[in-house]
């Protein structure tokens, strides 16, 4: 079966389209590896800057074990029109106090359940992109999005 031919889009349009998809998806999916098995789950993105994404997790969650053993991940965003953005990269734990505070301040549930920013359960993860791809609704072909 021949792969569909899709006309290329200008890089600035791809960045704009990709950001729109990210903003339009409340719960993207995070794919990680558990040994030799893939694992996928929805996550809440705290914020995104130049396709670098930040999300909060708890130390006791199994994804912590997965990310510490193998930091290679992919996030999949889909908006209401079924356009997709996939961000592949490496997850890393964030320990910078300013960034931890930023995540803490953005999520009203954190203080309610964890009580303090210094709670050892509180973890902030960053995914630095190595590849960003955009696909228009079921176009069946991805566009490589330039990473700044």
C-alpha angles and dihedrals in degrees: 000000000000118000112243116257112237122187113241119254125219112263093242090054091050092052091049093046092047093050089050091055092048091051090047097055117079097184115027119185123250118209118201137160125254104192100304096336124093118232126197128187138157117258135185113239112221092199144326130219122182088341092306104127132202126202135172125232139165123252092233094058115105092233087072090064090045095049093046091051096043119009095189108115144155128213119205119201124187126182130206091274090055093249110149139212122190120195115192118190149111123295117222131179113248117221100167106123094217092055092044089053091048091054091044092052093049096056118058091193094064097068090041095056105023097036096202138041088232094061104129090223091066113097131172119200129196125200112203108200123241092172134014122190131184127200127185115225106308092328086144093221130085127221117215108238115213114244114219 
